[in-house]
Amino acid sequence: MSFEVHILGSNSAAPAHGRHHTSQVLRIQDMQIMIDCGEATQLQMKRYGLRKNRLSHIFISHLHGDHFLGLMGLLSTMHLNGRKTALYLYGPVGLSEIIQLHLKYANTRLSYPIHFQELKGDQSELILDHPKITVQTIPLQHRIPCTGFLIKEKPKPKRLKKERVSELRVRDINILKKGEDVLDESGNLKFKNTDYTLPAKKSRSYAYCSDTKYNEDIIPLVKEVDLLYHEGTFLHDNLERAESTFHTTAKQAGIIAQKANVGQLLIGHFSNRYKELQPLLEEAQKEFANTALAEEGKVFTIEE
Amino acid sequence: MSFEVHILGSNSAAPAHGRHHTSQVLRIQDMQIMIDCGEATQLQMKRYGLRKNRLSHIFISHLHGDHFLGLMGLLSTMHLNGRKTALYLYGPVGLSEIIQLHLKYANTRLSYPIHFQELKGDQSELILDHPKITVQTIPLQHRIPCTGFLIKEKPKPKRLKKERVSELRVRDINILKKGEDVLDESGNLKFKNTDYTLPAKKSRSYAYCSDTKYNEDIIPLVKEVDLLYHEGTFLHDNLERAESTFHTTAKQAGIIAQKANVGQLLIGHFSNRYKELQPLLEEAQKEFANTALAEEGKVFTIEE
């Protein structure tokens, strides 16, 4: 079962060096969700073979243009394609108002409903409790209200030992998958759970933290996630600029990853001043070895 | 002196077949102005080597996304580049409100002033009277308020015959360039204008008409322009669809060009249903031979 993070763009501020604004598509099991949607995201989806109508949920971190100016075009194209399926949209105060204003002046009523949930931003909240995943917000510290997102697979059923399945009825299987023993009518042990099952596959997790200044308050939330995307806009010799613009250096992203003991770190939201990204990578890797650059076109997979 | 129309995109509705949404940059003498600004226009400008900070005027025809969703990103990038020069922006009711709402939630004050002029749309008005050009609106018939634009060079001075310049003082030259004779102090003819001058170079003109249904009312306004861009969204076998969506067929665009006796016709705003554009071109050419496809990356030059 897939758990993939497709990077569509990870450049900050203005597009540069052939790099696009921030957007990611997550393919988790049979779900396809988007985090942030910079300008030209719909073109990037096409470029990388991702289908728009598969998207069920879109999460917008904040209302700086490089994180959401592609949203209106994407919503519009899904409308023109005749989408009927509801879309679940999460974003800060103002996002819904901006969308409504566009639709008003375009005199357009979308062909599908949007269920919009406004994010609080000041404390972590559970915003999606889906049969397969949960999504929680991660309060971030930026110049305007901004939230990260923690996406976790729900606990999975125990796996049956193939060689013993033939002994079981459907009812037994359902009980065993839950991790319980099967009892007979008199209440005596019939099938001991561990004789018939293997441990469940692990529930994978991904955290997205952009944009934010260095903030150790997020560590408990992202503790031991399999994959952490954390902005690393600047090299650490630009710490002052990072702080004044509420951004993080690559080194600081590495420190967060190390302190939170995550599986892998992705850095992104690269400043235009860096044509070459290798120095950012190396700086983060000094703090946390298992770091990669979230360059567009790359797909990061979390194994089960 | 240049008069060039750079096509950055000319696809309608959703981007498709590698074609982008509508935007054009005009380079007229030393001015650089933009008409419409679909999503990813700033990326297209980079691709074709056009510099954003040279833009002085932007004209938005209407508030359907494929004509203006790149504007906010372009304005934002010019801000991030530290632009100081005022920008003159023209568009329908609502455009300014949408921009202000974005800036409010981004908590951003642009580094440069925008002088916004709201377009009336119901009758042609002179919206720019610049030393080098004039711009008039062309009322169009679309599903929402929409205007085209007629851009004309102002009359140019007469040219001096090079072999006779040495006989003249600066004051004489200024008089002769205006087309007048130079008189001596007693009021007698000193330099007869036609002995010293050649006719002025012609004042070139360009008209942009998109989006609109077929509407002969525009003909007097675009009469004999050197270059007419007119949407030709559909083939004529889709006339019914063109009419119901307030668009024009390629054949109808050709008829307008023929009736208005223009120099050259460009058709654009191609529907997604056409991967190949040649049939649209051929259909328009049957009505008006000197027609070209306004494909992105092409530059159309009007000679003096």
Interface residues (C-beta under 8 A of the other chain):
Chain A: A13 A14 P15 H20 H21 E39 A40 Q42 L43 K46 L63 H64 G65 D66 L69 G70 M72 G73 S76 T77 L80 N81 P92 V93 G94 L95 E97 I98 L101 H102 K104 Y105 A106 N107 R143 I144
Chain B: A13 A14 P15 H20 E39 A40 Q42 L43 K46 L63 H64 G65 D66 L69 G70 M72 G73 S76 T77 L80 N81 P92 V93 G94 L95 E97 I98 L101 H102 K104 Y105 A106 N107 R143 I144
